[in-house]
Amino acid sequence: MSEKTKVHKFMIKELRDYSNQEFWNEYGEVNCTKLAEEAALVFDRLDWLDDETHWVWELAVDVAAGEETRREAFEKKTSRNI
């Protein structure tokens, strides 16, 4: 499994851990900078953060967008069932 794939899986896991809300703000948006920084820290690759064109930044944005959409759909569905 490539490093990028491992980071992708890590980011999704972190965002889906609803007991850990550190990446989400009160409006249901993800702090992409914090997500990329956490991935770099966990993978011991802080050098990624020095390169503004590194794929970790774009990956954080892409994962965040997908998870925000997923969360919105879930909340909309559950609010109709109340």
C-alpha positions in Angstrom: 0.0 0.0 0.0 1.4 3.4 -1.0 2.1 6.0 1.6 -0.5 8.3 0.1 -3.1 5.5 0.4 -2.2 5.0 4.1 -2.5 8.7 4.7 -5.9 8.8 2.9 -7.2 6.0 5.1 -5.8 7.7 8.2 -7.5 10.9 7.4 -10.9 9.3 6.9 -10.5 7.3 10.1 -9.8 10.5 12.1 -12.7 12.4 10.6 -15.1 9.5 11.2 -14.1 9.2 14.9 -17.0 11.3 16.1 -15.8 11.0 19.7 -12.8 13.1 18.5 -14.1 16.4 17.3 -10.8 18.2 17.1 -10.9 18.6 13.3 -14.5 19.8 13.0 -15.7 23.3 13.7 -19.2 24.3 15.0 -20.5 24.7 11.4 -19.6 21.1 10.4 -16.6 22.1 8.4 -13.2 20.4 8.6 -10.0 22.3 9.5 -7.9 20.9 6.6 -4.7 22.5 7.8 -5.0 20.7 11.2 -5.9 17.4 9.4 -2.8 17.7 7.1 -0.6 18.6 10.1 -1.8 15.7 12.1 -1.1 13.3 9.3 2.4 14.6 8.9 3.0 14.2 12.6 1.6 10.7 12.8 3.6 9.6 9.7 6.7 11.4 11.0 7.0 13.4 7.9 6.9 17.0 9.1 8.9 17.9 5.9 5.6 17.6 4.0 4.4 20.8 5.7 7.3 22.8 4.4 6.2 22.2 0.8 3.0 24.1 -0.1 2.6 21.9 -3.2 2.9 18.6 -1.4 0.0 16.2 -2.0 -0.9 16.0 1.7 -2.6 19.5 1.5 -4.8 18.6 -1.5 -5.6 15.2 0.0 -6.8 16.9 3.2 -9.1 19.1 1.2 -10.4 16.2 -0.8 -11.0 14.0 2.2 -12.6 16.8 4.1 -15.0 17.6 1.3 -16.1 14.0 1.0 -16.6 13.6 4.8 -18.5 16.9 5.1 -20.9 15.8 2.4 -21.2 12.4 4.0 -21.9 13.9 7.4 -24.5 16.4 6.0 -26.4 13.5 4.3 -26.4 11.5 7.5 -27.7 14.5 9.6 -30.4 15.2 7.0 -31.5 11.6 7.0 -31.6 11.3 10.8 -33.4 14.6 11.2 -36.3 13.3 9.0 -36.6 10.2 11.2 -37.2 12.2 14.4 
